[in-house]
Amino acid sequence: MGSLPKTQYSPTSHHLSVMKQVFDENDSINSLIHSYKRSFNGFAAMLTNQQKEKLSQMECVVSVFPSRNLQLHTTRSWDFIGFPESVKRSRAIESDVVVGVIDTGIWPESDSFNHQGFGPIPKSWKGTYAGGKNFTCNKKIIGAIFYVDESVRDIDGHGTHTASIVAGNNVPSARFYGLAQGTARGGVPSARIAAYKVCGELGCTSHAIMAAFDNAIADGVSLLSVSL
């Protein structure tokens, strides 16, 4: 539904009023999946084809498209793209960078996310910690929100992997059962991480990914990692 108005405005109330034009009153509330109201304007809902067509013709609606179930992918090494470990660093600047990782969550106890030596959380950070069960943030992982399961804790490994690739600490003598020993490192080891868990065992729904974008932008992330 475009950008958020600058004037006083209740997105959820507007979204429900739009839905009531194609639903019975009770059905509109039950069919609303998510109201996007922080960084952009819109909502996710269960619709019939007839309701979708009617909504798409309304003047206040920019577009209507289906939520898809996406699958996970990964990335390659920093050395491969010419970004070696010896590259010149500015820790003071890099520690103010907050990477929002939209993925399967994160495993906070990994050495890649140890916060030893990290200073205070950047003043620009506006996000909150809502990691759920058995999850604790630190000065490295400064934000956590989950949209599936009961915690941001990563049980798949993909989100932990992608987070460590972009912003993991240097971990010397890393190896796989004695093979390929070396230093595991992220592109910007001094950067902070905010984890947004949108993926579960069945994949990653578009409407959850949209909700993570909505929150992450409002939280003040510097950039987003979305390896989906």
Buried (B, 14 or more C-beta within 10 A) or exposed (E): BEEBEEEEEEBEEBBBEBBEEBBEEEBBEEBBEBBBBBBBBBBBBEBEEEBBEBBEEEEEBEEBEEBEEBEBEEBEEBEEEEEEEEEEEEEEEBBBBBBBBBBBBBBBEBEBBBBEEBEEBBEEBEBBBBBBEEBEBBBBBBBBBBBBBEBBBBBBEBBBBBBBBBBBBBBEEBEEEEEEEEEBBBBBBBBBBBBBBBBBEEBBBBBBBBBBBBBBBBBBBBEBBBBB
